[in-house]
Amino acid sequence: MSELHTFLFEGLPVRGVLVRLTESWQELLRRREAGGGFEEPVRRLLGEMSAATVLMQSNIKFNGAVVLQIFGDGPVKLAVTEAQPDLSFRSTAKVIGEIPSTDSGSLPLEVLVNNHGKGRCAITLDPKDRQPGQQPYQGVVSLSHVDGGLLNDLGEVLEQYMRKSEQLDAKLILAANDEIAAGLLIQRMPIEGEANLAGTDRVSTTEEELDEAYNRIATLAASLKREELLTLDAQTILHRLFWEEDLRYFEPKAGPTGPRFACTCSRERVAEMLRSLGQEEIDSIVAEQGQVEIGCDFCGEHYHFDPIDAAGLFTSEADTPPGSSSLQ
C-alpha cells in the first residue's frame, strides 16, 4: 500500500518525510502501457518525479496543485507530475526522439533532457481558490550547478530549488523501478515559531551547533542506497539511518488518506477545451475523421465526440435535442 511518513528530530529545526508509492505507481504505469508506455529510463524519471512531488506537497501543505516540470532539448522534451492537497498524483512525459539504450535501466538528466545545458526545472503552485486575474506562483531553476556543471540527479536539482526559493537546506533521495517509486526528504526549518522546538529542550543552541546537527543528519540521509529505498519498509529505513537520533513520528498516511493515483480529466473539461478551438475547427475534424477523439496523456482515458456530440458543443441547452451521451 502506498504510504507517507512524516517525522521531526526532537529539539532540532529539522523535519523529514518518507514516501513509498506502490500500487498507485503501478496503476499509473498500467494505464500508460495501455496507450503506449514509456521506455524504462523515462519510467524511472517519472517515478522519481512522482515521489518528489508528493513529498513537496505534503511538506508545504499547499491548498492547490503542486506541479513539477522538467523540460529541455533531449529526447524527453517535457516530463510533468502534479500532486493535489489530498496527495493524489498523476504524471506524464512527451518523448520525441530515441532514448539511448542502457543496461542499468537509468539515464542521467544530461542524456534524457539536458543535452546542451539549457534544460530547466519548474515548480508551479496553483491555488484552488485562485482569484480572477491571479496567476499561479512558479519558480524555475536550471539543470546545472551554479558553477556551470550539469546536474544529473533529480534530487540535487530540487535541493537547489529549495535553497533558492525557500532559503532552506534540504537533502532529497529518490529512486524508482516498475514496482515502487520512493523518496526521502530531510529539510532544515527556520528556528523561530517552529512547533518541534516548542516545549522541548533544544539539543543545540548556537548557529554552529545547529549547522553541525543538520549536516550530520543530511550525511546520514545521503548514505541511503537506492536499493535500500526501494526494498526496505519505512520503519527499517528510518531506524537504520537515525537510530541514534530522537525522532517524533506522526501517524502515517495510507489508504484513503494516503498517496494515490488520480486524474482530474473529465468529459466536461475536454468539452470546454474543444469549445475553445471554435466550431469551424471542430467541424473540420468531424468531416475528416467522422468524430473527435481526445486521449488524456496522464491517465490514458479516451473521450469520443460523435457528430451529434460535437454539434452540441456549440448549441445552447434550450436548442439541443436529445443526442448521443455515450462515454467510452
C-alpha distance (Angstrom), angle and dihedral (degrees) to the residues before:
residue distance angle dihedral
M1 . . .
S2 3.80 . .
E3 3.78 111.2 .
L4 3.78 143.5 175.7
H5 3.81 125.1 -151.4
T6 3.81 125.5 -166.0
F7 3.80 126.3 -169.6
L8 3.80 142.7 164.8
F9 3.78 132.2 -142.9
E10 3.81 103.4 -122.6
G11 3.80 114.1 -117.3
L12 3.80 92.8 6.0
P13 3.82 131.6 94.5
V14 3.81 91.1 -122.2
R15 3.80 128.7 110.5
G16 3.77 134.0 -178.2
V17 3.79 140.3 -158.3
L18 3.80 128.0 -167.9
V19 3.81 122.0 -168.6
R20 3.80 131.0 -172.1
L21 3.80 117.1 -173.1
T22 3.80 109.6 -167.1
E23 3.82 120.9 146.0
S24 3.82 90.9 15.5
W25 3.80 91.3 56.1
Q26 3.80 91.8 44.3
E27 3.81 90.4 52.0
L28 3.80 90.8 53.0
L29 3.81 90.4 52.3
R30 3.82 92.4 47.0
R31 3.79 91.5 53.5
R32 3.79 91.6 47.9
E33 3.80 92.1 47.7
A34 3.80 90.6 55.6
G35 3.78 90.1 59.9
G36 3.79 97.2 36.6
G37 3.78 116.3 -61.7
F38 3.79 133.0 -133.1
E39 3.78 128.3 -103.0
E40 3.79 116.7 -100.6
P41 3.84 98.8 -97.9
V42 3.81 89.8 52.8
R43 3.81 91.3 47.3
R44 3.79 90.0 52.7
L45 3.80 92.0 49.5
L46 3.82 91.5 49.5
G47 3.81 90.6 46.9
E48 3.80 91.8 53.5
M49 3.81 90.0 45.9
S50 3.81 91.0 50.3
A51 3.80 92.5 51.7
A52 3.81 91.9 45.0
T53 3.81 94.6 49.5
V54 3.81 93.0 49.5
L55 3.81 88.3 49.4
M56 3.80 92.3 51.3
Q57 3.81 93.0 46.3
S58 3.80 92.3 50.7
N59 3.79 91.3 44.9
I60 3.81 98.4 53.1
K61 3.85 96.4 31.2
F62 3.79 91.3 -143.3
N63 3.81 120.1 -174.8
G64 3.76 95.2 -133.5
A65 3.77 142.3 33.8
V66 3.80 122.3 -44.3
V67 3.80 107.8 -153.3
L68 3.81 123.1 -167.8
Q69 3.81 117.9 -165.6
I70 3.80 130.5 -177.6
F71 3.80 115.8 -170.9
G72 3.77 138.8 163.7
D73 3.79 145.9 118.3
G74 3.80 101.4 -61.5
P75 3.81 126.7 99.5
V76 3.82 87.6 -81.3
K77 3.78 99.5 67.6
L78 3.79 93.9 176.9
A79 3.80 137.5 3.7
V80 3.81 119.8 -174.0
T81 3.79 136.2 -174.0
E82 3.79 126.1 179.3
A83 3.82 127.1 -167.5
Q84 3.81 124.6 -170.5
P85 3.85 127.5 -150.6
D86 3.83 90.1 -98.1
L87 3.85 87.7 57.9
S88 3.80 94.0 -109.8
F89 3.79 110.5 144.4
R90 3.79 143.0 -175.4
S91 3.82 133.6 -172.2
T92 3.78 140.3 -169.6
A93 3.80 141.9 161.8
K94 3.78 139.1 -150.5
V95 3.78 110.4 -136.8
I96 3.82 120.8 -170.8
G97 3.74 114.8 172.1
E98 3.77 137.0 16.7
I99 3.79 122.0 -47.5
P100 3.83 108.2 -136.0
S101 3.78 115.0 -115.3
T102 3.79 118.2 -105.5
D103 3.78 135.0 179.2
S104 3.81 93.5 -148.8
G105 3.81 95.2 55.9
S106 3.79 89.8 -127.7
L107 3.81 133.2 92.3
P108 3.81 129.5 -171.9
L109 3.79 122.0 -109.9
E110 3.79 89.0 -108.9
V111 3.81 89.6 66.2
L112 3.80 99.6 36.4
V113 3.80 102.2 40.0
N114 3.78 115.0 -7.1
N115 3.80 107.5 56.6
H116 3.81 96.1 149.0
G117 3.80 102.8 25.0
K118 3.80 96.2 -99.6
G119 3.81 98.3 105.8
R120 3.78 120.0 126.4
C121 3.79 139.7 -161.5
A122 3.82 118.3 -146.5
I123 3.80 127.4 -170.0
T124 3.80 115.1 -165.7
L125 3.82 126.4 -168.0
D126 3.80 108.9 -159.2
P127 3.84 110.8 -175.3
K128 3.80 119.5 -141.1
D129 3.81 91.7 -138.5
R130 3.81 95.4 47.9
Q131 3.78 111.6 162.8
P132 3.83 122.8 -131.8
G133 3.78 108.3 -77.5
Q134 3.80 93.2 13.2
Q135 3.78 113.3 130.4
P136 3.80 125.2 -147.3
Y137 3.80 115.6 -106.0
Q138 3.79 113.6 -108.8
G139 3.79 131.4 -175.3
V140 3.80 121.6 -168.9
V141 3.80 128.8 -164.8
S142 3.77 132.3 178.1
L143 3.80 123.6 -109.0
S144 3.80 86.2 -124.8
H145 3.79 135.4 82.9
V146 3.77 117.9 -104.3
D147 3.81 86.3 -107.7
G148 3.81 90.6 57.2
G149 3.81 100.6 -101.6
L150 3.79 116.7 131.9
L151 3.80 121.3 -103.6
N152 3.79 110.5 -136.1
D153 3.80 99.2 174.2
L154 3.82 120.7 75.6
G155 3.80 91.1 -147.9
E156 3.81 91.0 58.6
V157 3.81 90.8 48.9
L158 3.80 91.8 54.3
E159 3.80 92.5 44.0
Q160 3.80 87.0 56.8
Y161 3.81 90.1 49.1
M162 3.82 92.6 51.7
R163 3.80 92.5 48.2
K164 3.81 89.7 50.4
S165 3.81 100.7 41.4
E166 3.80 103.3 29.8
Q167 3.81 98.9 25.3
L168 3.80 87.8 -132.1
D169 3.79 130.0 124.4
A170 3.79 116.4 -122.7
K171 3.79 140.7 174.1
L172 3.81 117.5 -149.8
I173 3.80 125.1 -173.7
L174 3.83 117.7 -172.5
A175 3.80 135.8 179.5
A176 3.80 137.5 163.6
N177 3.79 142.9 176.5
D178 3.80 131.6 163.5
E179 3.82 92.5 -75.7
I180 3.79 103.9 44.6
A181 3.80 142.6 11.2
A182 3.79 113.1 -158.1
G183 3.77 141.8 171.5
L184 3.78 143.5 179.2
L185 3.81 121.0 -152.4
I186 3.80 123.5 -169.6
Q187 3.80 115.2 -177.8
R188 3.75 135.0 179.5
M189 3.80 114.3 -131.6
P190 3.80 132.9 -152.2
I191 3.80 109.9 -92.9
E192 3.79 98.5 -136.0
G193 3.78 115.6 86.6
E194 3.81 97.1 -3.7
A195 3.79 111.9 149.1
N196 3.80 94.5 -144.4
L197 3.82 89.6 67.4
A198 3.79 96.1 46.6
G199 3.78 114.1 104.0
T200 3.80 94.2 3.2
D201 3.76 134.1 101.4
R202 3.72 105.7 -108.1
V203 3.80 109.2 -121.0
S204 3.81 92.4 -152.7
T205 3.79 126.1 30.6
T206 3.78 110.5 176.5
E207 3.79 125.3 67.8
E208 3.78 89.1 -117.0
E209 3.80 91.7 54.0
L210 3.79 91.6 47.8
D211 3.81 90.5 50.4
E212 3.79 90.1 50.1
A213 3.81 92.4 48.9
Y214 3.81 93.5 49.4
N215 3.81 92.8 45.8
R216 3.81 90.2 51.4
I217 3.81 91.8 51.5
A218 3.82 92.8 44.6
T219 3.81 90.7 50.5
L220 3.80 90.7 51.5
A221 3.82 90.5 49.8
A222 3.81 91.2 49.0
S223 3.80 89.7 56.7
L224 3.82 89.8 67.3
K225 3.80 108.6 112.0
R226 3.79 123.2 -140.0
E227 3.80 93.5 -117.8
E228 3.81 91.3 50.7
L229 3.80 91.0 52.4
L230 3.80 90.4 50.6
T231 3.81 99.7 43.3
L232 3.81 109.3 29.8
D233 3.80 125.1 78.1
A234 3.80 119.7 -114.4
Q235 3.80 97.4 -103.5
T236 3.80 92.4 49.8
I237 3.80 91.8 50.0
L238 3.80 94.0 49.1
H239 3.81 93.1 45.0
R240 3.79 93.2 49.8
L241 3.78 93.1 48.5
F242 3.80 102.7 37.7
W243 3.79 107.0 22.1
E244 3.81 90.6 130.6
E245 3.81 93.5 48.7
D246 3.81 126.6 86.6
L247 3.81 104.7 -120.5
R248 3.79 129.1 -172.9
Y249 3.80 110.0 -152.2
F250 3.79 125.6 -155.5
E251 3.79 127.2 -153.6
P252 3.83 108.6 -75.0
K253 3.78 117.7 -119.2
A254 3.80 114.2 -128.6
G255 3.77 139.3 140.1
P256 3.84 114.0 16.7
T257 3.82 92.1 -1.4
G258 3.78 96.2 41.4
P259 3.80 135.1 79.6
R260 3.80 114.8 -60.2
F261 3.76 140.3 162.1
A262 3.80 114.1 -101.3
C263 3.78 134.7 153.4
T264 3.80 125.8 -146.7
C265 3.80 94.9 -153.1
S266 3.82 117.5 120.1
R267 3.79 139.6 169.8
E268 3.80 88.9 -108.0
R269 3.81 92.9 54.7
V270 3.80 91.5 47.2
A271 3.81 90.1 49.8
E272 3.80 90.2 52.3
M273 3.80 90.1 51.3
L274 3.81 90.9 50.4
R275 3.80 91.2 50.4
S276 3.80 88.9 54.6
L277 3.82 88.9 59.8
G278 3.80 90.9 60.1
Q279 3.80 132.8 -120.2
E280 3.80 95.0 -88.4
E281 3.81 92.3 58.0
I282 3.82 93.4 45.7
D283 3.83 92.4 47.0
S284 3.81 90.3 52.5
I285 3.82 91.0 52.5
V286 3.80 91.8 49.8
A287 3.82 90.9 47.9
E288 3.80 91.4 51.7
Q289 3.82 101.6 37.7
G290 3.82 104.4 20.4
Q291 3.80 91.8 -122.2
V292 3.80 143.3 22.0
E293 3.79 115.6 -105.4
I294 3.80 122.7 -173.0
G295 3.79 124.2 -176.8
C296 3.79 123.2 -160.9
D297 3.80 110.8 -125.9
F298 3.81 91.3 -152.7
C299 3.80 103.8 51.4
G300 3.80 105.0 10.4
E301 3.81 94.0 -120.0
H302 3.82 112.9 152.6
Y303 3.79 123.2 -146.6
H304 3.82 118.8 -159.9
F305 3.81 124.5 -162.1
D306 3.81 113.5 -171.3
P307 3.85 119.8 -160.1
I308 3.81 92.1 -84.6
D309 3.81 92.4 48.6
A310 3.82 91.2 46.8
A311 3.80 92.8 50.1
G312 3.78 90.0 48.8
L313 3.79 90.8 60.0
F314 3.80 89.5 73.0
T315 3.82 99.8 35.4
S316 3.78 123.3 90.5
E317 3.81 115.4 -115.1
A318 3.79 91.9 -113.8
D319 3.81 91.8 56.6
T320 3.81 97.6 42.3
P321 3.84 117.1 104.4
P322 3.79 119.1 -151.7
G323 3.78 108.3 -72.8
S324 3.78 143.1 163.2
S325 3.77 114.8 -42.2
S326 3.76 96.7 176.2
L327 3.80 116.0 142.7
Q328 3.76 116.3 -170.0
